[in-house]
Amino acid sequence: MLKRELSILTLLVLLCLHDVKAENLITCGGLTASLTCAQGTIKVLSANYGRTSRTTCSARKPPRQIANVRCTQSTSLSVLSTLCDGKQNCSIVVGNAAFTEPCPGTYKYLNVSYECILPTTPPPPPPPSSTNNSVTCESDTASLSCAKGSIKVLSANYGRMNQITCSTGKPANQLSNDRCTQNTSQSVVFSRCDGKQDCSIPATNNVFIDPCVGTYKYLNVSYVCAEGKTVIICQDRSSTISCEGRRKLNIHFANYGRRDKVTCPNGNNEAICISSETSKLQTKCNGKRSCQLRASNSNFKNRCPDIHKYLEVSYSCE
């Protein structure tokens, strides 16, 4: 306990000495949290996806959904750090697709504290791929596009996760169900869009099975634009990616989990499991002529222990 208090005190002293002001961001479930630095890059200090207050993000919520104020998710910090650290801007849709469910039945929010670190050396070039978020109201058509590279779908939901999005002119009874999810949404969007430079998909019940009759829904899709080649390594297998001549590796996208139900069939392939490993592989492989990879739970985060996973990596040689 004393060590923890000393480490927190040390952090505060360092922030004061370097004139760094910590930013605090609270984002309700179903909305998109956007971390940004006008100067420097993001360093996530703390994060929790859950609920520790009855008043935060409580508007129009029944008492049973805000009663549990001891709801914490211990992996929140690692998820945010992996996604945002070292970037000038990053966004994440606050929900169970990005964070493992810590307390079913409780309406949750994301509480993040971060600082903007000013570089002491010239900043590196911006990462070649960043997360895009597309929200399309029911009966409209979603358009996903990449100026460079191809679409890699990270998450998708056709339903309703809050009472604000796509609510203009809609009666209250069509917005009240804010826990409406369709677990086949990602596979539908994946089959139509993944690997393409642009695609369109109608947000309708004809395309997605209606998950909540009587509720006005919307389609929320998160994706990245990945350039170059793509390699798939099934769980517990190894492979080496390499570049010819003097060209060197540049990792654009990496996921250890499962983004579809057909790749690397073996055992349980039914669940979708997103676990970004882009930053880790950029650190490991960028600037090298070759890089050996092994898709295993010991090398990467095991976010879905019961699922047979694979490592998916998109890269180019520069």
N, C-alpha and C positions, 0 to 999 in steps of 0.2 A: 504493500500500500504506500509506504514511504517512497519507494523507487518511482512509482507511478506519479505521485505528487511532485517529485523532483523533476521528472521528465516533462511534465506539463509546465512547471515553472520555468524550466530551461527554454522550452519552446516560446513562451510568452516573452522572455527576456530577449531572445533572438529576434522575434518579430519587432519588438520596440527598437532594438539597436539598428535594424535594417529599415526602419520606418515602413514596415509592411502591415497593412490593415487587412484583417481577416474579413471575408464576406460571408454572410449567412443567407441561405436560400431555402425556403420552404415551398414545396410543390405538392398539391393535393393529388390523390390517386386518379389516374386516367389522363392527367395533363402532362405536358412536356416540360421537364426541368432543363433550363439552359444556363450553363456556366460560361462566363465570358471574362476576358481580361483585355482592357484597352491597351495595356502595355504588359509585356512579359508573358509567362505561361502559367497554366493552372497547376496548383499543388493542393490536392484534397487533404484536409486535416482530419475531418470526422464526417461520418454519414450514418444515418439510420433510416431504414424503410420500415415503418411500423406506426406506433402511436404511443406517445408519452404524455399527452395532454388531452383533456376533454373538450377544450375550446378550439384548438387548431383544426382547420378544415372540418368544421362541425355543422355548417349551415345546412339546414333541412335534412339532417341525418337523424334517424331514430336513436333513442338512448342506447339500445343494445349494440349499435355499431360503433359507439364512441366510449363505452364503459371501460374497456380494457386499456389502461394507460401504462401497462408494463409490457407492451408489445415491441420487441426489438429484433433485428435481424443482424447477426454477427458478421455476415459476409458483405454487408452494405458497403463498407469502406473499400474492400478489395475490388468490388464491382465498379465503383466510381473511379477508383485510382487507376484501374486498368483502362477504363474508357477515356478518362479525361486528363490524367497527369501528363504534363509536357505540351499540351495543346493550348491554343489561344481561345478556342471556342469548342464546346461540345454540348450535345443534347441527348436526353434519354427519356423515353416514355415511362412514367412512374406507374408500375403495375407488376403483377406476378410473372409476366413474361420476362422481365429484366431481372427481378429479384425473386428468390424463392419465398413462397408464402410463409410468413412468420406466425400469423394468427387468423385462421379462417373465421369469417363472420364480422371482423372488425374493419371499418373503413380506415385505410392507412394513408400516410403521406410520407414524403421524403424530406428529411432535414439534413442539409449539407453545409458544412463550413469549409471554405477554401481560401487560399491566398494566391496572389499573382506574383510570381517570382521574376524579377528583372534579370536578364542574362548578363553575365560578366564577360562573355565572349560573343561574337556575332551569332545571331540566332540561326539554327539549321533551317533548311527549306521546309515549308509546311508539309504535313503528311499528305501523301497522294490520294488518300481516300478518307472521307469523313461521313458520319452518319446523316442520312437524309430522313425526314419524317413527312409523310403524306397523309392528310386527313380529308376524306371525301364523304359528304353527306349522302344518305340513302337516296337512290334513284339518279344520282349524278355518276360521272365516270372518272375514276382515278387514272392519272397519267404519271407514270414513273419514267424517268429518263436520266441518261448519263452523257455528259458532253464528251467524256473519255472513259474507256473501259466498259464493263458490262455490269448489270444489276446483280447484286447479291442480297437476297431477302433475309433480314435478320428476325423480324417478327411481324405478325399481322393479326388483327382482330376485327371481325365484322360483328358489331353489337353496340353496347353503350357502357362506358366506364365512368361517366360523370354526367351531371345534369346541365352543363354549360355548353359543351361542344354541339354544334348543329342544333341549336335550340330555338332559333329565331322563329317566332310565329307558331310554335308548337304548343299544344295544351299540356298542362302539367302531368296528366295521366300517361302521356306518351314519353315523358322524360324521367319518371319516378324510379324506374328500374335501372339503377346504375351499376349493376353487377351482371350485366348481360355479355357473355362471351361465347364464341363459337370456336371450338378447338380444332376444327378443320380449316380455319381461315388461312393459316400459313401454307398448308399444302396446296390450296387452291391458287393463291397468289404465286407460290413457287412454280407450279406447273405452267403458268401463263407468262411469267416475267423473268424468272431467274436465268441468267446468262445472256439476256438480250440487252441492247443498248437503250431501247425504249419500249414501252408497252402500255396498253390501256386495259382497264378492267372495270366493268360496271359494278357499283355498290348496290346490288339488288338481291332479292330473295331467290331469283332465278339462277344466280351464279353461286350464292352462298345459301346453305340451308338456314331458314329463319330460326335463330336461337331464342327469340323472345317475342312471340306474337303480340301485337298491340303496342310495342315500343318502337319509337322512331330511332333508327340505328345509323351508324356511320362506320366507314372502313378506315382503320388506322394502320399504316404500314411504315416500318422502319427498314431502310436498306442502305447499302454502301455501293459505290462505284469502284469496281476492282479492275485493274489493268493487267495485261500480259497473260501469262500461262497459268493454268490451274492444275494442281496435283491433289489427288485424294489418297490418303494413307489409312487403311483400316486399322482398328484398334489392335495393339500389340504387334504391329508390323512396322518396318523401318524403310526409309527411302532417302535418297540424296538428291537435292536440287542443285543445279550448277549452271554456270555461264561459260561460253566459249571465249577464247582469246583473253583480252584484258577487261572485258565487261564484268561488272559486279552486280550482285543480287540486290534487289530492292523489293521488300515485302509490302504488298498493298492490303492484304486481308488474310486473316487466319481465324478459324473456328474449330475448337475441339468439342465435338458433341454430335448433333444430328439435326440437319435442316430439312431432311426429307425421309420418307419411309422405305426407299428402294435402294439407296446407296449402301454398299457393304452389308448385305443381308446376313444376319447371323444372330439367332436368339431374338431378343426383344428389340424390334425396330419401330414400334408404334409411336413413341413419344417424340416430340420435337424438343431439342435441347440446345440452347444457344449459350456459348461460352467463348467470348472473344479472347483470342490469344495473339492479336495483331502486334501489340506493343512488345510482348515477350519475344516474338520471332524477329521483329525489327531489330531489337537489341542483339539477338543471337546471330542473325544472318546478314543484315544489311552491310554492304561494303566488302563482303567476302565473295570469292569466286565459286565456292561450293559450300553447302551446309547440310549436315546429316540430321535427319529428323526421325524421331520414333514416337508414334502415337500411342501413348500409354498414360494410365492414371497417375503414375509416379512423376511424369514429366509435365503434366498439365492439370488444371483444375478439374476435379471430378464432380461436376454439378449434377449429374444424373447417374448415380451408382448402378441402377438396375438396367440401364440402356446400353446396347452395344453401339459404341461411338466410332467416329472417324475424324481424322485431322484433314481439314480442307484449307489449302494455301494457294493464294493468287500472288504471282510475283512477275517481275520483269527483269531484264538484264540491261544495265545502263553503263 
